[in-house]
Amino acid sequence: MTSDDLIAIALGMPEARESAHFGKRDFRVGERIFMSLPQAGRAVVKLTPDQQLMAVETDPGLCAPVPGGWGLKGWTSLYFDGADGARVRELIGTAWRNVAPKKLAAASPD
């Protein structure tokens, strides 16, 4: 996976748009961020703490909690270089659903 692959996945989510947060690229639905690209080879996605725990346990080389308080809230580093595209797409979709308006998320195919 490349940054361009992740960008295409993120912008392919319904009503997603690109913006910036603290000088880093981010991807939002409405005003809520579901993914950012803080550095090469690493994205940060918005999972719930339970989703994060499951992702870290099942994909330890792919996922890790963001250090500090953000990580405790579910923000998860996604190390995507060489990662399985289907799994990355699934995690981005989960992050999108976590912040999308309920009506939009319910109408979107999984």
C-alpha positions in Angstrom: 0.0 0.0 0.0 1.1 3.5 -0.7 -0.1 6.9 0.6 -1.8 7.4 -2.8 -3.7 4.1 -2.2 -4.9 5.3 1.2 -5.9 8.6 -0.1 -8.0 7.0 -2.8 -9.6 4.7 -0.3 -10.4 7.6 2.1 -11.8 9.9 -0.6 -13.9 6.9 -1.9 -15.9 6.9 1.3 -19.3 8.7 1.0 -19.0 12.5 1.6 -15.3 12.2 2.5 -13.1 15.2 1.9 -9.5 16.1 2.4 -8.4 18.9 4.7 -5.5 19.6 7.0 -4.9 19.5 10.8 -1.8 20.9 12.4 -0.2 21.0 8.9 -0.9 17.3 8.2 -3.3 15.9 5.6 -6.5 14.6 7.1 -9.7 13.1 5.8 -13.1 14.0 7.2 -16.8 13.3 6.9 -18.5 16.5 7.8 -16.1 18.2 10.2 -15.0 15.0 11.9 -11.6 13.4 11.1 -11.5 9.7 10.5 -7.9 9.4 9.1 -4.8 11.5 8.9 -1.4 11.0 7.2 1.2 12.4 9.7 4.2 10.8 8.1 5.4 8.6 5.3 4.2 5.0 5.8 1.9 5.8 8.7 -1.7 6.8 8.9 -3.8 7.4 12.0 -7.4 6.2 12.1 -10.2 6.8 14.5 -11.2 3.5 16.1 -13.1 3.0 19.4 -10.9 1.7 22.2 -12.4 -1.8 21.8 -11.8 -1.8 18.0 -8.3 -0.6 18.6 -7.6 -3.4 21.1 -8.9 -6.0 18.6 -6.8 -4.5 15.7 -3.7 -4.4 17.8 -4.2 -8.0 18.9 -5.0 -9.3 15.4 -2.6 -7.1 13.4 0.3 -6.2 15.7 2.7 -5.2 12.9 0.0 -3.1 11.2 -1.7 -1.4 14.1 -0.5 0.3 17.3 -2.2 2.8 19.7 -1.1 6.4 19.2 1.0 7.3 22.3 -0.7 9.2 25.2 -4.3 10.3 25.6 -5.2 10.2 21.9 -4.4 6.5 21.8 -6.6 5.9 24.9 -9.5 7.4 22.9 -8.9 4.9 20.1 -6.7 6.8 17.7 -4.6 4.1 16.1 -1.4 4.2 14.0 -1.7 2.2 10.8 1.7 1.2 9.3 0.5 0.6 5.8 3.8 0.0 3.8 3.5 -3.6 2.5 0.2 -4.1 4.3 -2.7 -6.2 3.1 -4.9 -3.9 1.0 -8.2 -5.5 2.1 -7.4 -5.2 5.8 -6.3 -1.5 5.4 -9.5 -0.8 3.5 -11.5 -2.4 6.3 -9.8 -0.4 9.0 -10.4 2.9 7.1 -14.0 2.0 6.5 -14.4 1.3 10.2 -12.9 4.7 11.1 -15.2 6.4 8.6 -18.2 4.7 10.1 -17.1 5.7 13.6 -17.4 9.4 12.7 -20.0 9.5 9.9 -23.5 10.7 10.7 -25.5 7.7 11.7 -27.9 8.1 8.8 -25.1 8.2 6.3 -23.2 5.3 7.8 -26.4 3.2 7.9 -27.0 3.9 4.2 -23.5 3.1 3.1 -22.6 -0.4 2.0 -19.9 -2.2 4.2 
